[in-house]
Amino acid sequence: MKTGEVIRRYRKQKNLTQEEMAARLGVTAPAVNKWENGNSLPDITLLAPIARLLGVSLEELLSFREDLTEEELRALILELGERLKKEGYEAAFRWAKERTQEYPGSEWLILYMGQLLNAYRITEKPENPEQYDADICGWLEQSLKSGQEEIRRSAATSLFQLYFQKKEYERAETYLDYLSDQNPEYKRLRATVYEKTGRTEEAYRAYEELLYSYYTMVSLALHNLYSLSLSQGDRERALYLADKQAQNARLFDMGEYCAAAPELELAVLEKDEDACLKVLKRLLGSIDGADASFRNSPLYMHMKFKSAAAEGEKADMRELLKKSLREDESLDFLKGSPGWQQLMEL
């Protein structure tokens, strides 16, 4: 806010009329009115008395605050949106620029102004949009220097989109360095740049790595939901989620072993002896090709995997699986059956 607006706000909070304030300061009521309307500023010798009278600091009175409250920030962003709709892009842009100059220390305001104006520039297509580039890019570049990681990441994403939209792909790529390489969205954006700049093999590999990581995340989430449903006694939902885990493995070409594992949980949950034995046989039989399905899948044909397990390693894996099955108490209802004994002799 400007000094006059500060005076008006705090005068009203103190329940003072312009005449009462003028009398206390030894000035005229029209002088106070001019201050509040921005037509003039108080004499420098009056600043300290005004601040004491209104109960604010000199910094607050002169609008030198470093930041805005969340409520004030929200109000300014909403006002910018309304001005864009009612007054048009150029007028709203000028108003926004004045606000960034008024509150140069408000990092969130500068970021949001840049993002909102850039978004409207793309959708509303104002005349000569390039004339706004310097300010919008300047605000977003300034946000990259913030001490808050959230602001830096948000600004980097906006700058990436801005230059990607302008087909300046190499420059857009530089802003991805501000994003975490563990973030799936970072990987997707990087892949789009590879695609646009003719790095086809790298694009394929990046997209495929993204798919592979999605399988892991979805599988873990489904398993956690399954366990949570069981702990809450929701058997029907647990059965549903175990089936979804099997579907997920098949969708991502993870092979019979990964698809059978959740099906075993279903069979154990229902204490279905025949179904358990069938699934266990599939599990033991699929170890030989447990790592072959995704290796040979067209979904991951550009990815590089470690060497497949040797025959001896597969035999060891089979024995380890048998050992874990023997020690699994949830399978006790099977362990005296002929089918179980045959299974352990495979």
C-alpha positions as CSV (number, residue, x, y, z in Angstrom):
1,M,0.0,0.0,0.0
2,K,1.0,3.6,-0.5
3,T,1.6,5.9,2.5
4,G,-1.8,7.6,2.1
5,E,-3.6,4.2,2.1
6,V,-1.7,3.2,5.2
7,I,-2.8,6.5,6.9
8,R,-6.4,5.9,5.9
9,R,-6.4,2.3,7.1
10,Y,-4.9,2.9,10.5
11,R,-6.9,6.1,11.1
12,K,-10.1,4.2,10.6
13,Q,-8.8,1.4,12.9
14,K,-8.2,4.0,15.6
15,N,-11.8,5.3,15.0
16,L,-10.5,8.8,14.2
17,T,-12.1,11.2,11.7
18,Q,-9.9,13.2,9.4
19,E,-10.8,16.3,11.4
20,E,-9.8,14.6,14.7
21,M,-6.5,13.4,13.3
22,A,-5.8,16.9,11.8
23,A,-6.4,18.5,15.2
24,R,-4.0,16.2,17.0
25,L,-1.3,16.9,14.5
26,G,-1.9,20.6,14.2
27,V,-2.8,20.5,10.5
28,T,-6.0,21.0,8.5
29,A,-8.5,18.3,7.6
30,P,-8.0,18.9,3.9
31,A,-4.3,18.2,4.3
32,V,-5.1,14.8,5.8
33,N,-7.6,14.2,2.9
34,K,-4.8,15.0,0.4
35,W,-2.5,12.5,2.1
36,E,-5.0,9.7,2.0
37,N,-5.9,10.4,-1.7
38,G,-2.3,10.4,-2.7
39,N,-2.3,14.0,-3.8
40,S,0.5,14.9,-1.4
41,L,2.7,13.5,1.3
42,P,3.0,14.6,4.9
43,D,5.9,16.9,5.8
44,I,8.9,14.9,7.0
45,T,8.7,16.5,10.4
46,L,5.2,15.0,10.8
47,L,6.1,11.4,10.0
48,A,7.1,10.4,13.5
49,P,4.0,12.0,15.1
50,I,1.7,10.3,12.6
51,A,3.3,6.9,13.2
52,R,2.9,7.4,17.0
53,L,-0.7,8.5,16.6
54,L,-1.6,5.6,14.4
55,G,0.5,3.0,16.4
56,V,2.6,1.9,13.5
57,S,6.3,1.9,12.7
58,L,7.9,4.4,10.3
59,E,8.7,1.5,8.0
60,E,5.0,0.5,7.9
61,L,3.9,4.1,7.4
62,L,6.2,4.6,4.5
63,S,5.3,1.1,3.0
64,F,8.8,-0.2,3.6
65,R,7.6,-3.6,4.7
66,E,9.6,-6.5,3.3
67,D,6.6,-8.8,2.8
68,L,2.8,-9.1,2.8
69,T,0.5,-11.1,4.9
70,E,-1.1,-14.2,3.3
71,E,-4.4,-12.3,3.3
72,E,-2.9,-9.3,1.6
73,L,-1.1,-11.4,-0.9
74,R,-4.2,-13.4,-1.8
75,A,-6.2,-10.1,-2.2
76,L,-3.6,-8.7,-4.6
77,I,-3.5,-11.8,-6.7
78,L,-7.3,-11.9,-6.9
79,E,-7.4,-8.2,-7.8
80,L,-4.9,-8.8,-10.7
81,G,-7.2,-11.6,-12.0
82,E,-10.2,-9.2,-11.9
83,R,-8.2,-6.5,-13.6
84,L,-7.1,-8.8,-16.4
85,K,-10.7,-9.7,-17.0
86,K,-12.2,-6.2,-16.8
87,E,-9.4,-3.8,-17.9
88,G,-7.4,-5.9,-20.3
89,Y,-3.9,-7.2,-20.3
90,E,-1.9,-3.9,-20.7
91,A,-3.7,-2.0,-17.9
92,A,-3.5,-5.0,-15.6
93,F,0.2,-5.5,-16.4
94,R,1.0,-1.9,-15.5
95,W,-0.9,-2.2,-12.2
96,A,1.0,-5.4,-11.4
97,K,4.3,-3.8,-12.1
98,E,3.5,-1.0,-9.7
99,R,2.7,-3.6,-7.0
100,T,6.1,-5.3,-7.5
101,Q,7.8,-2.0,-7.2
102,E,5.8,-1.2,-4.1
103,Y,6.6,-4.5,-2.4
104,P,10.1,-5.4,-3.8
105,G,10.8,-7.7,-0.9
106,S,7.7,-9.9,-1.3
107,E,9.1,-13.0,-3.1
108,W,5.7,-14.7,-3.3
109,L,4.1,-11.6,-4.9
110,I,6.8,-11.3,-7.5
111,L,6.5,-15.0,-8.3
112,Y,2.7,-15.0,-8.6
113,M,2.6,-11.8,-10.6
114,G,5.0,-13.3,-13.1
115,Q,3.2,-16.6,-13.3
116,L,-0.3,-15.2,-13.7
117,L,0.7,-12.6,-16.3
118,N,2.6,-15.3,-18.2
119,A,-0.4,-17.6,-18.2
120,Y,-2.8,-14.9,-19.3
121,R,-0.3,-13.9,-22.1
122,I,-0.5,-17.4,-23.5
123,T,-4.3,-17.7,-23.3
124,E,-5.4,-14.2,-24.1
125,K,-2.8,-13.4,-26.7
126,P,-2.4,-9.6,-26.1
127,E,-1.0,-7.4,-28.9
128,N,2.8,-7.5,-29.1
129,P,3.3,-10.0,-26.3
130,E,7.1,-9.7,-26.6
131,Q,7.0,-6.3,-25.0
132,Y,6.2,-7.9,-21.6
133,D,9.0,-10.5,-21.8
134,A,11.6,-8.5,-20.0
135,D,9.5,-7.8,-16.9
136,I,7.9,-11.3,-16.7
137,C,11.2,-13.1,-17.2
138,G,12.9,-10.7,-14.8
139,W,10.4,-11.4,-12.1
140,L,10.7,-15.2,-12.5
141,E,14.5,-15.0,-12.8
142,Q,14.5,-13.0,-9.5
143,S,12.5,-15.7,-7.9
144,L,15.2,-18.3,-8.8
145,K,17.4,-16.5,-6.3
146,S,14.9,-17.0,-3.4
147,G,16.1,-18.7,-0.3
148,Q,12.9,-20.8,-0.4
149,E,13.2,-23.9,-2.4
150,E,9.5,-24.0,-3.2
151,I,9.7,-20.6,-4.8
152,R,12.8,-21.5,-6.8
153,R,11.2,-24.8,-8.1
154,S,8.0,-23.0,-9.0
155,A,9.8,-20.2,-10.9
156,A,12.0,-22.7,-12.7
157,T,9.0,-24.7,-13.9
158,S,7.4,-21.5,-15.1
159,L,10.5,-20.4,-17.0
160,F,10.8,-23.8,-18.5
161,Q,7.2,-23.6,-19.8
162,L,7.7,-20.0,-21.0
163,Y,10.7,-20.9,-23.2
164,F,9.3,-24.2,-24.3
165,Q,6.2,-22.4,-25.5
166,K,8.5,-20.1,-27.5
167,K,10.3,-23.2,-28.9
168,E,13.6,-22.2,-27.3
169,Y,14.1,-25.7,-26.1
170,E,17.8,-25.6,-25.2
171,R,17.2,-22.5,-23.0
172,A,14.1,-24.2,-21.4
173,E,16.2,-27.2,-20.5
174,T,18.6,-25.1,-18.4
175,Y,15.8,-24.4,-15.9
176,L,15.3,-28.1,-15.2
177,D,18.6,-28.1,-13.2
178,Y,16.6,-26.3,-10.5
179,L,14.2,-29.3,-10.2
180,S,14.9,-32.5,-8.3
181,D,16.0,-35.3,-10.6
182,Q,14.0,-37.7,-8.4
183,N,10.8,-35.9,-9.3
184,P,8.9,-37.8,-12.1
185,E,7.7,-34.5,-13.6
186,Y,11.3,-33.5,-14.0
187,K,12.0,-36.6,-16.0
188,R,9.0,-36.1,-18.2
189,L,9.9,-32.5,-19.0
190,R,13.5,-33.6,-19.7
191,A,12.2,-36.2,-22.1
192,T,10.1,-33.6,-23.9
193,V,13.2,-31.5,-24.5
194,Y,15.1,-34.6,-25.8
195,E,12.2,-35.2,-28.2
196,K,12.0,-31.7,-29.5
197,T,15.8,-31.4,-30.0
198,G,16.2,-34.6,-32.0
199,R,17.7,-36.7,-29.2
200,T,15.3,-39.5,-30.0
201,E,17.1,-42.4,-28.2
202,E,17.5,-40.3,-25.1
203,A,13.8,-39.4,-25.3
204,Y,12.7,-43.0,-25.6
205,R,14.9,-44.0,-22.7
206,A,13.7,-41.2,-20.4
207,Y,10.0,-42.0,-21.1
208,E,10.7,-45.7,-20.5
209,E,12.5,-45.1,-17.2
210,L,9.5,-43.0,-16.2
211,L,7.1,-45.9,-16.9
212,Y,9.4,-48.3,-15.0
213,S,9.4,-46.0,-12.0
214,Y,5.6,-45.5,-12.2
215,Y,5.2,-49.3,-11.9
216,T,7.2,-49.3,-8.7
217,M,5.3,-46.4,-7.2
218,V,1.9,-47.7,-8.1
219,S,2.7,-51.2,-6.9
220,L,3.9,-50.0,-3.5
221,A,0.9,-47.8,-3.1
222,L,-1.5,-50.6,-4.0
223,H,0.3,-53.0,-1.6
224,N,0.1,-50.4,1.2
225,L,-3.6,-49.9,0.6
226,Y,-4.0,-53.7,0.7
227,S,-2.3,-53.9,4.1
228,L,-4.2,-51.0,5.5
229,S,-7.5,-52.5,4.4
230,L,-6.6,-55.8,6.1
231,S,-5.6,-54.0,9.3
232,Q,-9.0,-52.3,9.3
233,G,-10.9,-55.6,8.7
234,D,-12.0,-54.6,5.2
235,R,-11.6,-58.0,3.6
236,E,-13.5,-57.2,0.4
237,R,-11.4,-54.1,-0.3
238,A,-8.2,-56.1,0.4
239,L,-9.2,-58.7,-2.2
240,Y,-10.0,-56.0,-4.7
241,L,-6.6,-54.3,-4.2
242,A,-4.7,-57.6,-4.4
243,D,-6.3,-58.2,-7.8
244,K,-5.4,-54.7,-8.9
245,Q,-1.7,-55.4,-8.0
246,A,-1.7,-58.4,-10.3
247,Q,-3.3,-56.3,-13.1
248,N,-0.7,-53.6,-12.6
249,A,2.1,-56.1,-13.0
250,R,0.6,-57.4,-16.2
251,L,0.0,-53.9,-17.5
252,F,3.6,-52.9,-17.1
253,D,5.0,-56.3,-18.5
254,M,6.6,-57.2,-15.2
255,G,6.2,-60.9,-15.8
256,E,4.4,-63.9,-14.2
257,Y,6.3,-63.8,-11.0
258,C,5.2,-60.2,-10.1
259,A,1.6,-60.9,-11.2
260,A,1.4,-64.1,-9.2
261,A,2.7,-62.7,-5.9
262,P,-0.4,-60.6,-5.1
263,E,-2.6,-63.5,-6.3
264,L,-1.0,-65.6,-3.6
265,E,-2.0,-63.0,-1.0
266,L,-5.6,-63.3,-2.3
267,A,-5.5,-67.1,-2.0
268,V,-4.0,-67.0,1.5
269,L,-6.5,-64.4,2.6
270,E,-9.3,-66.7,1.6
271,K,-7.5,-69.9,2.9
272,D,-8.1,-71.5,-0.5
273,E,-5.7,-74.5,-0.4
274,D,-6.0,-75.4,-4.1
275,A,-5.6,-71.8,-5.3
276,C,-2.6,-71.3,-3.0
277,L,-0.8,-74.4,-4.3
278,K,-1.5,-73.4,-8.0
279,V,-0.1,-69.9,-7.4
280,L,2.9,-71.2,-5.5
281,K,3.7,-73.6,-8.3
282,R,3.5,-70.7,-10.8
283,L,5.8,-68.6,-8.5
284,L,8.5,-71.3,-8.3
285,G,8.2,-72.1,-12.0
286,S,8.4,-68.4,-13.0
287,I,11.7,-67.7,-11.3
288,D,13.6,-68.8,-14.4
289,G,12.0,-66.0,-16.4
290,A,11.4,-63.6,-13.5
291,D,13.7,-61.0,-14.9
292,A,13.1,-61.7,-18.6
293,S,9.6,-60.3,-19.1
294,F,10.4,-56.6,-18.6
295,R,13.8,-57.0,-20.2
296,N,12.2,-58.3,-23.4
297,S,9.2,-56.0,-23.3
298,P,8.8,-53.3,-26.0
299,L,7.9,-50.9,-23.2
300,Y,11.5,-50.9,-22.0
301,M,13.5,-51.7,-25.2
302,H,15.8,-48.6,-24.9
303,M,16.7,-49.1,-21.3
304,K,19.8,-50.8,-20.0
305,F,19.5,-53.5,-17.3
306,K,22.0,-55.4,-15.4
307,S,22.9,-58.9,-16.8
308,A,20.2,-61.5,-16.3
309,A,20.7,-64.0,-13.4
310,A,22.7,-67.1,-14.3
311,E,21.3,-70.5,-13.9
312,G,23.1,-71.1,-10.7
313,E,21.7,-67.8,-9.3
314,K,18.2,-68.8,-10.3
315,A,18.5,-72.1,-8.5
316,D,19.7,-70.2,-5.4
317,M,16.7,-67.9,-5.7
318,R,14.4,-70.8,-5.9
319,E,15.8,-72.3,-2.8
320,L,15.6,-69.0,-0.9
321,L,11.9,-68.7,-2.0
322,K,11.2,-72.2,-0.7
323,K,12.9,-71.3,2.6
324,S,10.8,-68.2,3.0
325,L,7.7,-70.1,2.2
326,R,8.5,-72.8,4.9
327,E,9.0,-70.0,7.5
328,D,5.8,-68.1,6.5
329,E,3.3,-68.8,9.3
330,S,0.4,-67.6,7.1
331,L,0.9,-70.8,5.0
332,D,0.7,-73.2,8.0
333,F,-2.8,-74.4,6.8
334,L,-1.0,-75.9,3.7
335,K,2.1,-77.4,5.2
336,G,0.7,-80.9,6.0
337,S,-0.9,-81.5,2.6
338,P,0.5,-83.8,-0.1
339,G,0.5,-80.9,-2.6
340,W,2.8,-78.9,-0.3
341,Q,5.3,-81.7,0.0
342,Q,5.4,-82.1,-3.8
343,L,5.8,-78.3,-4.2
344,M,8.9,-78.3,-1.9
345,E,10.5,-81.1,-3.9
346,L,10.3,-79.2,-7.2
